[in-house]
Amino acid sequence: QVQLVESGGGLAQPGGSLRLSCVASGVIASIYVMGWYRQAPGKQRERVATITRDDSTNYADSVKGRFTISRDNAKTTVTLQMNSLKPEDTAVYYCHAATIFALKNYWGQGTQVTVSS
């Protein structure tokens, strides 16, 4: 089992920045990919950014050039640095971890990000 605990988020003005962190515990060695997803009201959950065990990253087109995902050397903490925030970035952000081939998936509890003036 893997547990994910998120922190960060909150309220930011358009053009501002926020940083989300996710700490993983449990059977860390089984994790192949970690990342962030988000879900806005009335919309489906969507992938924001992911990072694999070998530090390969992938971003949704809507956040490329604005968001950066990174992981610490111990591979237990994943950070999402969000810059140049837009109102459409408003959503609940979820940390996600998966084993290879996504045989097992784990989710954090979610953290609210609101971008508004």
PyMOL commands that set and color helices and strands:
alter all, ss='L'
color gray80, all
select helices_A, chain A and resi 28-30+87-89+100-102
alter helices_A, ss='H'
color red, helices_A
select strands_A, chain A and resi 2-8+10-12+18-26+33-39+46-52+57-59+67-71+77-82+91-98+105-107+111-115
alter strands_A, ss='S'
color yellow, strands_A
deselect
rebuild
show_as cartoon
